[in-house]
Amino acid sequence: MRPAPLSEPTYHVLAALQDGPLHGYAIIKRAETDSGGRVRLAVGTLYGALDRLADRGLIALDREETVSGRPRRYFRLTGEGTAALHAEAARLEAAARVVLRRGPAPFTSPA
């Protein structure tokens, strides 16, 4: 059975963690940058997503520290998370090839 496709925000959260552990705000900024501004995560949305990803075993808490009196949690990809991210990238690439192999889209003027 194939895993369910990842939503774009989830995909970019996992992709943000490819280079190593990040804290929440850094994940938000990396996802926004990597998506060209399409993915803009609110803090509450991010932490809900992180909890769900941790429950699925795709990410894990790496460490916690206190910065300026505030707790900061760092998350990292798990092996299962890396596999899910790469499977989704391959799925998206295959889907794009269906369209792109036909060549450039013809230009049509708006009606």
N, C-alpha and C positions, 0 to 999 in steps of 0.2 A: 504494500500500500504506500502510495506517495504521500509525503507530508503536504499539508495545506500550504498554499502560497502565503508568503509573508506580506503584510500590508507595507506600503511604502515607508511610513514612519518606523515600523518595526525593523524593516530592512536597514534603514539608515542608522538606527540606534545600534544594531549589531555591527554594521560596517564601521561605525565610529570607534568601536572597541577593538578593531583588528590590530592596531599598533600597540596595544597595551591598556592597562586599567585607566579609567577616567572617572572623575566625579560628575555628578548630575549636570552642573552648568556647562562643563566642558563637553559633555555629550550633546547637549542642546546646541551649542555653537558649532560643533563638528558636523552634526546632522544637517544643520542649516547650510553650512558652507558646502558640504559634499553634495547636497541636493540642489545646489544652485538657487537656494532660497525657497524651494517648494515646501520643504518640511520645516515648520516652525512649531516647536513643541512648547506648550505651557508647562510650568514646573509640576503642577498636579497631574497632568496627563503623563508626563515623563515618569514620575515615580509609580504611578499605577501600572504603566507598561513595564517598568523594571521589575516590579513585583511579579507580574504575570510571566515575564521571561525567566525569572529566577525559579518560579514554581514549575516551569516546563524544563528546567535544567539547562537552558541555553546560555545563561549568564550566572555568575556567582559574585557574592560580596568578596572583594579582594582585601580591603582594609577600611578602617575608620580612623579619622583624625579630627582634632579640633583646631579650627582656624578662626582667629578673632572671636573666640568664645562660642562658635557655632560648629556643630558636628558636620563633618563632610564624609560621605561614603563613596568609596571607589568600587567600581564594578569591573569585571573582566569576563571575556568570552570563555566558555567551557569548550571542550572538544566537540560536544554535541552542538553547541552554538555555532562553532566554526563550520561544521558539516552542513548545518541548516542554511547558513549564509551562503556558502559555496553552491549548494544545491539550488537555492533561489537565483543566484547570479547566472547559473547555467540555464535555468528555466527561462529567465528573461532574455538571455542571449539567443536561445533557440527560437523564442517567440519573435524576437526582432528580425532574425534571419528570414522568417517566412515573408515578411514585408520587404525587407531591404534587398533580398536577392532578385526581386523583380525590377530593380533599378529605381531611379528617381521618380517621384510622383509627377505626373503631368500637371502643368499649371492650368488651372481653370479660373476664369474670372468670376467674381461674385455676381450673382443674379440681380 
